[in-house]
Amino acid sequence: MKGERMDAYRAIGVGLMVIASGCAEQPAKTTASAMAEKAAASTQPMAANEKEPTAVKPTVRQDYAKLKAALERGDGKTAATLVSADTIALYDNCRSLAVSAPESTLRPLDQMSVVLVLQLRYLLPKKELQTMTGADLFAWGVEKGLLKKNTVEGIDITGVEFKGDRAAASLTKAGKPLDGSRFDFVQEDNHWKLDMLPIIDAGNVALEAARAESGGSRVDLAMDVLTQTYNKPMPREILQGPLR
């Protein structure tokens, strides 16, 4: 069941590595703390007796269905409109770091951030990164197939609970509950948009466990992950900026 739970989390990213990260231009400790606070707040039990706000249409289920359909057909532009503003801001911060942040700036970042920044440097030329927005980057990841179209197949939400402008839903896969798993949504622009901060937090926990086992730094693990992903050694130049 644990493996299925991680599959569900990965399904809403744009691939394991491009799942959004807690990047920011301030020191990583501050960024990680802010992420942890937001993630903790969003995972607190919600008041099950609160009803879905009648002023917000479509419903959580309807908006999730739209996001799921967009991901399945590779429609990045639509998918980008159905994730939270915080999610898009995180992508934009990672994009900015990928353009020119030196290795000394990368080393203190959380593990997901380091992996994403280096992957962007491997996949995209500097000029393209400079002109993209966070929404552009999210859409690009979906459209380029970093999220395989069948990864969201069978993943649905149930038992939606509400608290103010936030909602949380339990997950099922092929009709079976994924115990302890949930997606969080936030009300923005009269839609219920997926908030990926808790997903990011789960990804960081998993990668930090792998790093602790390896005994290396976060940069070392990120280089290893990308080497295995693309089946070629990552050049050290990638630690200073985009390869193209």
Disulfide bonds with the S-S distance in Angstrom:
Cys23-Cys94 2.11
